[in-house]
Amino acid sequence: MLPQEVIRAKRDGQALSAEAIAAFIAGLTDGSVGEGQAAAFAMAVFFRGMGADERAALTRAMADSGTVLRWAGLDGPVLDKHSTGGVGDKISLMLAPIVAACGGYVPMISGRGLGHTGGTLDKLDSIPGYRTNPDLATFEAVVREVGCAIIGQTDDLAPADRRLYAIRDVTATVESAALITASILSKKLAAGLQGLVMDVKCGTGAFMDDLDKARELADALAETATRAGLPTVALITDMNQVLGRTAGNALEVADAVAFLTGADREARSLEVTLGLAGEMLALGGLAPSTADGREAARRALETGRAAEVFARMVVALGGPTDLLERPDAHLSAAPIVQAIHPEAPGTVAAIDARRLGLAVIELGGGRRLATDAVDPAVGLTEVAGLGEAVGPDRPLAVVHARDTAAAARAAEAVRAAVTLSDQGTEPGPVVIERRAGEG
């Protein structure tokens, strides 16, 4: 079928066959589909949407556009997790080694910051020597030897996704649920997974800012993945405040190290980590239930096995041998560190987490343009959560900045992002709902 006929059919609201979708994606991969045609296809899908079978066919075609990893000979299941993005979300850094310590294998292909959210690869880039873009042979070897590896998408995996995403990014079609679903899941299918858990963020710091939208995306992801042959569970988790107490790349790595070593495990981060780990271990048959999986994950933390796996992964991918013992010796620090106090004492009643994420970007901790360099040292620590009393003895946050002017701008942004009240506020549960794909 000619590309323009595929576009015409979707433009007119018709359901596309798996064959038509496969032909279009093949053309996208080999260059026979032009950028104008790809843009028209993305816009047609944006306005007309896709049914469950179409989403599954698009996901499979994009996954098959490049190398699909095979994991023969492993003595455990191949599992992964993906987050839709949030502020302060460093869960992958803890979760992958926890699951590996429990017998799973985690080939995690992550991304960089998008919009106001931080990216796992940007965090890992703050570790000196860590290679986020190794070749596939190295990636496979580290997964087999250590149990997990966190890297970026390579040229070999789902190349059609890379081309289509670049076009979506400049044609205002990023938010299409069908295209989001196919983009995320094609890379996961190409990684040769046997089970996937999605962390769908919901709230002021998430791309899906209300529960109905989050449910729609969670259901689309879980159903599409399961139809495409990848058993998937989605957890909807709260993003109405920073996850943990830090936002900023090196600061979040230091937070993850403290979490793994037991020096500091913030309660909400622990709940999300154990919830996702329990689902992954149950999905992979490494635990008889999610509750048993949670306990196995907790033991992996408490015994230090998860920290050991993380340390081995860092070394295998070129990082320092003593990151866990001496994180301050390796992670960049900003020259200006200042507490941000509220104008008057009160209790935190609401937080615009998106504005906090943007404040980190303004400090230099994220990108305005894809070509921008990221400053790993800047960001926020000790961020107050919902229901906490703040005032002269408890700041809203501590800013880490390159100069006093940047620190002052960040302080103004943080104060504007936080609403205070005279009355206490109880934060809701951090894990809101569980959604499972039925195929």
C-alpha positions in Angstrom: 0.0 0.0 0.0 1.3 3.4 -0.9 2.2 5.7 2.1 -0.3 8.3 1.0 -3.1 5.7 1.0 -2.3 4.7 4.6 -2.4 8.4 5.5 -5.7 8.9 3.7 -7.3 5.9 5.4 -6.3 7.1 8.8 -7.2 10.7 8.0 -10.7 9.4 7.1 -11.0 7.5 10.4 -10.5 4.0 9.1 -8.8 1.3 11.1 -5.5 0.3 9.6 -4.6 -3.3 9.0 -1.4 -4.7 10.5 0.0 -5.1 7.0 -0.6 -1.5 6.1 1.0 -0.3 9.4 4.0 -2.7 8.9 4.5 -1.4 5.3 4.4 2.3 6.5 6.9 1.7 9.3 9.2 -0.3 7.0 9.2 2.8 4.7 9.9 5.1 7.6 12.9 2.9 8.5 14.4 2.6 5.0 13.7 6.3 4.0 11.1 5.6 1.3 8.5 7.4 3.5 9.3 11.1 3.4 9.2 13.4 6.4 6.1 15.2 5.2 4.3 11.8 4.9 5.5 10.8 8.4 4.3 14.1 9.8 0.9 13.7 8.1 0.6 10.2 9.5 1.4 11.4 13.0 -1.2 14.2 12.7 -3.8 11.8 11.4 -3.2 9.4 14.3 -3.3 12.4 16.7 -6.8 13.4 15.6 -8.3 10.0 14.7 -6.6 7.8 17.3 -6.0 4.1 17.1 -7.8 1.0 18.3 -6.2 -1.6 20.5 -5.3 -3.9 17.5 -3.8 -0.9 15.6 -1.7 0.2 18.6 -0.4 -3.4 19.0 0.5 -3.6 15.3 2.2 -0.2 15.3 4.2 -1.2 18.4 5.3 -4.6 16.9 6.3 -3.0 13.6 8.4 -0.3 15.3 10.0 -2.9 17.5 10.8 -5.1 14.5 12.4 -2.1 12.6 15.8 -2.9 14.1 17.6 -5.5 16.2 15.5 -7.5 18.7 17.5 -8.8 21.6 17.4 -12.5 22.5 18.4 -13.7 25.9 18.9 -17.4 25.5 20.7 -19.2 28.4 19.7 -17.0 31.3 18.6 -18.6 34.5 15.9 -16.0 35.3 13.3 -13.8 33.6 14.0 -10.7 31.6 12.0 -7.8 33.2 11.9 -4.0 33.1 10.0 -1.0 34.3 9.2 2.3 32.6 8.1 5.6 34.1 6.1 8.2 32.2 8.2 10.9 33.8 8.1 13.0 37.0 10.1 15.4 39.1 12.7 13.8 41.4 12.0 10.3 39.9 15.2 8.4 40.4 13.4 5.1 41.1 15.1 3.2 38.2 18.4 3.6 39.8 17.3 1.6 42.9 14.7 -0.7 41.2 16.9 -2.3 38.5 19.6 -3.6 41.0 16.9 -4.7 43.5 15.2 -6.9 40.9 18.6 -8.2 39.7 19.5 -9.0 43.3 16.3 -11.1 43.4 17.1 -13.2 40.4 15.8 -11.1 37.5 17.6 -9.7 34.5 16.9 -6.0 33.8 18.1 -4.6 30.4 16.8 -1.1 31.0 16.7 1.3 28.1 16.1 4.8 29.4 15.7 8.3 28.1 16.9 11.9 28.8 14.9 14.7 30.4 11.7 15.6 28.6 10.0 18.9 29.3 9.9 19.6 33.0 10.8 16.0 34.0 14.3 14.6 34.7 15.8 11.8 32.6 17.5 8.7 34.0 20.4 9.0 31.5 21.1 12.6 32.6 21.4 11.4 36.1 23.7 8.5 35.2 25.8 10.9 33.1 26.7 12.7 36.3 28.7 9.6 37.4 32.2 10.1 36.0 33.1 7.5 33.4 29.7 5.8 33.3 28.8 5.0 29.7 25.2 5.5 28.9 25.7 4.6 25.2 27.7 1.4 25.0 27.4 -0.9 22.0 24.9 -3.7 22.1 27.5 -6.4 22.8 28.7 -4.6 25.9 25.1 -4.0 27.0 24.2 -7.7 26.7 27.4 -8.7 28.5 26.8 -6.4 31.5 23.2 -7.6 31.8 24.3 -11.3 31.7 27.2 -10.7 34.2 25.7 -8.2 36.6 22.0 -8.8 36.2 21.1 -5.2 35.1 22.3 -2.4 32.9 20.8 1.0 32.4 21.7 2.7 29.1 20.2 4.9 26.4 18.5 3.8 23.1 21.1 2.6 20.6 20.9 3.0 16.8 20.1 -0.7 16.5 17.0 -0.8 18.6 13.6 0.4 17.2 15.1 2.9 14.7 11.7 3.7 13.4 10.7 5.1 16.8 13.7 7.5 16.8 12.7 8.9 13.4 9.0 9.2 14.2 9.7 10.8 17.6 11.9 13.5 16.1 9.0 14.3 13.7 6.4 14.3 16.4 8.5 16.6 18.5 8.3 19.4 15.9 4.7 18.8 14.7 2.8 19.1 18.0 1.9 15.4 18.0 3.9 14.2 21.0 0.8 13.9 23.2 -1.0 11.3 21.1 -1.8 8.4 23.4 -1.4 5.9 20.6 2.0 7.3 19.5 3.2 7.5 23.2 2.2 3.9 23.7 4.0 2.7 20.6 7.1 4.7 21.3 7.5 3.4 24.8 6.6 -0.2 24.1 8.5 -0.7 20.9 11.8 -0.1 22.7 10.7 -2.6 25.4 9.7 -5.3 22.9 13.0 -4.7 21.1 14.9 -5.4 24.4 13.5 -8.9 24.5 11.5 -8.6 27.7 9.3 -11.2 29.3 7.5 -8.8 31.6 7.1 -5.1 32.1 5.7 -2.8 34.8 4.7 0.7 33.9 4.8 3.6 36.4 2.2 6.0 35.1 2.6 9.4 36.9 -0.5 11.5 37.8 -0.5 15.0 39.2 0.9 18.4 38.9 4.4 17.2 38.0 3.2 14.6 35.5 2.3 14.8 31.8 -1.1 13.2 32.8 -2.3 15.7 35.3 -5.6 14.1 36.2 -6.6 10.5 37.1 -8.9 9.9 34.1 -6.1 10.7 31.7 -3.6 8.6 33.7 -6.0 5.7 33.6 -6.5 6.0 29.9 -2.7 5.9 29.3 -2.1 3.1 31.8 -4.8 1.0 30.2 -3.5 1.7 26.7 0.0 0.7 27.7 -0.9 -2.4 29.6 -3.4 -3.6 27.0 -1.2 -2.9 24.0 1.8 -4.5 25.4 -0.1 -7.6 26.4 -1.6 -7.9 22.9 1.9 -7.5 21.5 3.0 -10.5 23.5 4.6 -8.6 26.5 2.7 -9.2 29.8 2.4 -5.8 31.5 1.0 -4.3 34.7 0.7 -0.5 35.2 0.7 1.3 38.6 -0.6 4.8 38.7 1.5 6.8 41.2 1.2 10.3 42.6 3.2 13.1 41.2 1.6 16.1 43.1 4.9 16.6 44.9 8.6 15.8 44.2 9.3 12.1 44.6 11.8 12.0 47.4 13.5 15.1 48.6 15.8 15.9 45.6 15.5 17.1 42.1 18.7 17.5 40.0 21.0 15.0 38.4 24.0 14.4 40.7 21.8 15.2 43.7 19.4 12.4 42.7 22.3 10.0 42.2 23.5 10.8 45.7 20.0 10.3 47.0 19.8 6.9 45.2 23.1 5.8 46.8 21.9 6.8 50.2 18.7 4.8 49.5 20.6 1.7 48.5 23.1 1.8 51.3 20.4 2.5 53.9 21.7 5.9 54.9 18.3 7.5 54.0 15.2 5.9 52.5 12.4 8.5 52.1 9.0 6.9 52.7 7.2 7.7 49.5 10.2 6.7 47.4 10.4 3.4 49.3 6.7 2.7 48.8 6.9 3.3 45.0 10.1 1.2 44.7 8.8 -1.7 46.7 5.4 -1.6 44.8 7.1 -1.7 41.4 9.6 -4.4 42.5 6.8 -6.6 43.9 4.9 -6.4 40.6 8.0 -7.2 38.6 9.1 -10.1 40.7 5.5 -11.6 40.7 5.2 -11.0 36.9 8.5 -12.8 36.3 7.6 -15.8 38.5 10.3 -14.9 41.1 7.7 -14.4 43.8 4.3 -16.1 44.3 2.5 -12.8 44.8 3.2 -9.1 44.7 3.2 -9.1 48.5 5.9 -11.7 48.5 7.8 -9.8 45.9 7.7 -6.7 48.1 9.3 -8.6 50.9 11.9 -10.1 48.7 12.8 -6.6 47.4 12.9 -5.3 51.0 15.3 -8.1 52.0 17.5 -7.3 48.9 17.8 -3.7 50.2 18.4 -4.6 53.9 21.0 -7.2 53.2 23.0 -4.9 50.9 22.6 -7.2 47.9 20.9 -4.5 45.8 23.6 -2.0 46.6 26.3 -4.5 45.6 24.6 -5.1 42.2 24.3 -1.3 41.6 28.0 -0.9 42.4 29.0 -3.7 40.0 26.8 -2.2 37.2 28.5 1.2 37.6 32.0 -0.3 37.4 31.0 -2.6 34.5 29.9 0.5 32.5 33.0 2.5 33.3 32.1 4.3 36.5 34.2 4.6 39.7 34.8 1.5 41.9 34.0 3.4 45.2 30.9 5.4 44.3 28.9 3.9 47.1 31.6 4.5 49.7 32.6 8.0 48.5 29.8 9.6 46.4 30.9 13.1 47.3 34.3 12.5 45.9 32.8 11.7 42.4 29.6 13.7 42.1 29.8 17.4 41.1 28.8 19.9 43.7 27.4 23.4 43.1 29.3 26.4 44.6 26.1 28.1 46.0 24.0 26.2 48.5 21.2 28.2 50.1 18.0 27.5 52.1 14.7 28.8 50.6 12.5 29.9 53.4 8.8 30.8 53.0 7.8 34.5 53.4 5.7 33.4 56.4 5.4 30.1 58.3 2.6 27.7 57.3 1.8 24.2 56.3 2.3 23.0 52.7 -1.2 22.6 51.2 -0.4 22.3 47.5 2.6 22.0 45.3 2.9 22.7 41.6 5.6 20.0 41.0 5.9 21.0 37.3 7.1 24.5 38.3 9.7 22.9 40.6 10.9 20.8 37.6 11.1 24.0 35.5 13.1 25.7 38.3 15.7 23.0 38.0 15.9 23.4 34.3 16.3 27.2 34.8 19.3 26.4 37.1 20.8 24.5 34.2 19.8 21.0 35.4 17.8 20.3 32.2 17.4 21.4 28.6 15.5 24.1 26.8 16.9 22.9 23.5 18.0 19.3 22.6 21.6 20.6 22.1 21.8 22.2 25.5 24.4 20.9 28.0 23.2 19.8 31.4 24.8 21.0 34.6 24.8 17.9 36.9 25.5 19.7 40.1 22.5 22.1 40.3 19.0 21.4 41.7 17.0 21.2 44.9 17.4 19.2 48.0 15.4 18.9 51.3 12.2 19.7 49.3 9.2 19.9 51.7 6.3 17.7 51.0 2.5 18.0 51.4 1.4 18.5 55.0 4.8 19.6 56.3 5.2 22.7 58.4 7.7 25.2 57.0 9.1 28.4 58.4 12.4 29.7 59.9 13.5 26.3 61.1 12.3 24.2 58.1 12.9 25.6 54.6 10.8 24.9 51.5 13.9 23.5 49.9 17.6 24.1 49.6 18.8 25.3 46.2 22.2 24.3 44.6 23.2 26.9 42.0 26.2 28.2 40.1 25.8 31.8 41.2 23.7 33.9 43.6 21.5 35.3 40.9 20.4 31.8 39.7 19.8 30.8 43.3 17.6 33.9 43.8 15.5 33.1 40.7 15.1 29.5 41.8 14.0 30.7 45.3 11.3 32.9 43.7 10.1 30.0 41.6 10.0 27.6 44.5 8.0 30.0 46.6 5.5 30.5 43.7 5.1 26.8 43.3 4.2 26.0 46.9 0.8 27.0 48.5 0.8 27.3 52.3 -2.1 27.1 54.7 -2.9 27.4 58.4 -4.4 24.0 58.4 -2.8 20.6 58.1 -3.0 18.7 54.8 -2.8 14.9 54.5 -1.1 13.7 51.3 -2.9 10.9 49.4 -1.4 7.5 48.7 1.7 7.4 46.5 0.5 4.3 44.7 -3.0 5.2 43.6 -4.2 2.3 41.4 -3.1 -0.9 39.7 -4.1 -1.6 36.0 -3.4 -4.8 34.3 -3.5 -5.7 30.6 -6.0 -8.2 29.5 -4.8 -8.7 25.9 
